[in-house]
Amino acid sequence: MASSTVLVWFRNDLRLHDHEPLYRAWRSGLAIAAVYCYDPRQFGHTAQGFPKTGAWRANFLRQGVQNLAENLQKIGNKLLVTTGLPEQVIPQIAERVNAKTVYYHREVTQEELDVERSLIKELAIFSIQAEGYWGSTLYHPEDLPFFIQDLPDLFTNFRKSVEKKKISIRPCFSTPSPLPPSPDAQLTLTPPPSEFFPAATMDSRSVLAFQGGETAGLARLQSYFWDGDRLKSYKETRNGMVGADYSSKFSPWLALGCLSPRFIYQEVKRYEQERISNDSTYWLIFELMWRDFFRFVAQKYGNRLFDRGGLLNKKLPWQQDQVRFELWRSGQTGYPLVDANMQELNLTGFMSNRGRQNVASFLCKNLGIDWRWGAEWFESCLIDYDVCSNWGNWNYTAGIGNDARDFRYFNIPKQSQQYDPQGDYLRYWLPELKNLPGEKIHQPWLLSATEQKQWGVQLGVDYPRPCVDFHQSVEARRKIEQVGVIT
Ligand SMILES: Cc1cc2nc3c(=O)[nH]c(=O)nc-3n(C[C@H](O)[C@H](O)[C@H](O)COP(=O)(O)OP(=O)(O)OC[C@H]3O[C@@H](n4cnc5c(N)ncnc54)[C@H](O)[C@@H]3O)c2cc1C
């Protein structure tokens, strides 16, 4: 066994590129024990009883870990994959491999921070140091022109502040190669049980055949930016809902850290040099700044992100209506834009940003249902689930985020017409509406008996009638929110 070792604990950072802990371990010249530990708590249930890590993300995660193991092997190292509570398992492995230090990437929300704190305590018992690095955002928190506690509450003010001060984005850490082999120690590793990864076949209509791992993430970037040359029109296409290329689809790889945001930034800059620099190239960075913002918001507000009253601690009444929630969850509200998007989520684990905004608005502003139920269902299903982006966006849509002003909602029938004028997206996910012409598909509840017959869709039989009247429900909610008293 090598005289001393560095243990690199992989978490939501399943990559070799731009990985500070791995880079520093490599630079130390010591033996490296690379470890990934499946945490059973992540495979438990949410408060509403949904699987915390649903089938789509579980399988995507498994592919990501496998790919990390393959990529480490190519440069001479071996990923040690095990299962258990990281705060117990990591110190045991560290001790066995004679590690003096554990390097890892820091996270920001409670569950992850609890693990880090317990781990540090446990390691201290063995006199092992823990060193956490920041690697999940474009901007490094230490470079921000304010302390996190003074983070502006409006995204626009955050963005202007970093742009005005011309805060630079740190360069990527180079990918290490070759790595020293893993220390030769007798270790008992527990493979993850198969129940963690329920069999699930992704619907062939999925926007992409999502494959977990750094290799696939980098290939997606190559395809979207370079081979398909899509970045130059991103700003015009990003609100789409059909197909692989209306937006980057980087989110699943970003969520598990298979792609580094700084690497994406570096590639945008290269594209601007080699191809074109325009509003679209800027806009992709703008969206990544939203991602940063939500991460910093989570740091600033802590657990308020998950509270019923949200970041604002706003006392609003929310319905706990299981029946209507089920209609929303299963895509049977009678509003085609909502239903098509919920079908897509349930059958593939992905939904466009346009779709997410609309379905979330419908749950909160039409049905008045507890927004946390929606956030939990997204947590369970989304292949790109990111704790800060998910709960942060839900706060905003529910009107309890820190920028909440007035009463805002999405006009679903109007959005449907605007973003899917011919109804192609709706027909794609709701084949029962396939014969309806573009001008009729957005509001099927207006079809006359003759039209229903003509186009082969009987309301209440083939496709549900609306579960609530759109305008009445929104007005009722508006009144409730104006009174704003919790029951
Ligand atoms: C209710 C709701 C829940 C959401 N939950 C998540 C989530 O769990 N995980 C997640 O990654 N995104 C979430 N989003 C944000 C956004 O919908 C997705 O990031 C985006 O649709 C992913 O597709 P893309 O990678 O093609 O995005 P692109 O349009 O190509 O954008 C590039 C990247 O910018 C970031 N980004 C874009 N929009 C946002 C945004 N509004 N907030 C934060 N980051 C953004 C993402 O990292 C994305 O990959 C949520 C949005 C809403 C309204």
PDBQT file of the ligand as one rigid body, heavy atoms in Angstrom, charges set to zero:
ROOT
HETATM    1  C1  LIG A 501     -41.179  24.617 -11.919  1.00  0.00    +0.000 C 
HETATM    2  C2  LIG A 501     -39.786  24.472 -12.507  1.00  0.00    +0.000 A 
HETATM    3  C3  LIG A 501     -38.930  23.481 -12.034  1.00  0.00    +0.000 A 
HETATM    4  C4  LIG A 501     -37.638  23.345 -12.565  1.00  0.00    +0.000 A 
HETATM    5  N1  LIG A 501     -36.817  22.356 -12.076  1.00  0.00    +0.000 NA
HETATM    6  C5  LIG A 501     -35.548  22.261 -12.551  1.00  0.00    +0.000 A 
HETATM    7  C6  LIG A 501     -34.657  21.272 -12.056  1.00  0.00    +0.000 A 
HETATM    8  O1  LIG A 501     -34.983  20.473 -11.152  1.00  0.00    +0.000 OA
HETATM    9  N2  LIG A 501     -33.416  21.178 -12.613  1.00  0.00    +0.000 N 
HETATM   10  C7  LIG A 501     -32.993  22.059 -13.570  1.00  0.00    +0.000 A 
HETATM   11  O2  LIG A 501     -31.861  21.943 -14.032  1.00  0.00    +0.000 OA
HETATM   12  N3  LIG A 501     -33.800  23.021 -14.027  1.00  0.00    +0.000 NA
HETATM   13  C8  LIG A 501     -35.060  23.156 -13.559  1.00  0.00    +0.000 A 
HETATM   14  N4  LIG A 501     -35.883  24.126 -14.065  1.00  0.00    +0.000 N 
HETATM   15  C9  LIG A 501     -35.321  25.127 -14.992  1.00  0.00    +0.000 C 
HETATM   16  C10 LIG A 501     -35.450  24.820 -16.496  1.00  0.00    +0.000 C 
HETATM   17  O3  LIG A 501     -36.770  24.488 -16.814  1.00  0.00    +0.000 OA
HETATM   18  C11 LIG A 501     -34.499  23.715 -16.965  1.00  0.00    +0.000 C 
HETATM   19  O4  LIG A 501     -33.195  23.990 -16.515  1.00  0.00    +0.000 OA
HETATM   20  C12 LIG A 501     -34.449  23.627 -18.485  1.00  0.00    +0.000 C 
HETATM   21  O5  LIG A 501     -35.736  23.423 -18.997  1.00  0.00    +0.000 OA
HETATM   22  C13 LIG A 501     -33.529  22.494 -18.877  1.00  0.00    +0.000 C 
HETATM   23  O6  LIG A 501     -33.485  22.340 -20.273  1.00  0.00    +0.000 OA
HETATM   24  P1  LIG A 501     -32.190  22.744 -21.092  1.00  0.00    +0.000 P 
HETATM   25  O7  LIG A 501     -30.968  22.205 -20.453  1.00  0.00    +0.000 OA
HETATM   26  O8  LIG A 501     -32.440  22.392 -22.506  1.00  0.00    +0.000 OA
HETATM   27  O9  LIG A 501     -32.192  24.329 -20.889  1.00  0.00    +0.000 OA
HETATM   28  P2  LIG A 501     -31.540  25.491 -21.755  1.00  0.00    +0.000 P 
HETATM   29  O10 LIG A 501     -32.629  26.408 -22.148  1.00  0.00    +0.000 OA
HETATM   30  O11 LIG A 501     -30.672  24.977 -22.813  1.00  0.00    +0.000 OA
HETATM   31  O12 LIG A 501     -30.668  26.280 -20.672  1.00  0.00    +0.000 OA
HETATM   32  C14 LIG A 501     -29.293  25.975 -20.411  1.00  0.00    +0.000 C 
HETATM   33  C15 LIG A 501     -29.105  25.715 -18.936  1.00  0.00    +0.000 C 
HETATM   34  O13 LIG A 501     -29.431  26.884 -18.182  1.00  0.00    +0.000 OA
HETATM   35  C16 LIG A 501     -29.990  26.512 -16.933  1.00  0.00    +0.000 C 
HETATM   36  N5  LIG A 501     -31.349  27.052 -16.812  1.00  0.00    +0.000 N 
HETATM   37  C17 LIG A 501     -32.184  27.396 -17.801  1.00  0.00    +0.000 A 
HETATM   38  N6  LIG A 501     -33.331  27.896 -17.291  1.00  0.00    +0.000 NA
HETATM   39  C18 LIG A 501     -33.209  27.839 -15.954  1.00  0.00    +0.000 A 
HETATM   40  C19 LIG A 501     -34.050  28.207 -14.875  1.00  0.00    +0.000 A 
HETATM   41  N7  LIG A 501     -35.267  28.737 -15.040  1.00  0.00    +0.000 N 
HETATM   42  N8  LIG A 501     -33.609  27.978 -13.628  1.00  0.00    +0.000 NA
HETATM   43  C20 LIG A 501     -32.396  27.447 -13.398  1.00  0.00    +0.000 A 
HETATM   44  N9  LIG A 501     -31.553  27.103 -14.379  1.00  0.00    +0.000 NA
HETATM   45  C21 LIG A 501     -31.950  27.291 -15.643  1.00  0.00    +0.000 A 
HETATM   46  C22 LIG A 501     -30.049  24.994 -16.916  1.00  0.00    +0.000 C 
HETATM   47  O14 LIG A 501     -28.918  24.515 -16.253  1.00  0.00    +0.000 OA
HETATM   48  C23 LIG A 501     -30.012  24.628 -18.389  1.00  0.00    +0.000 C 
HETATM   49  O15 LIG A 501     -29.475  23.356 -18.631  1.00  0.00    +0.000 OA
HETATM   50  C24 LIG A 501     -37.195  24.258 -13.561  1.00  0.00    +0.000 A 
HETATM   51  C25 LIG A 501     -38.078  25.241 -14.038  1.00  0.00    +0.000 A 
HETATM   52  C26 LIG A 501     -39.350  25.350 -13.522  1.00  0.00    +0.000 A 
HETATM   53  C27 LIG A 501     -40.269  26.423 -14.055  1.00  0.00    +0.000 C 
ENDROOT
TORSDOF 0
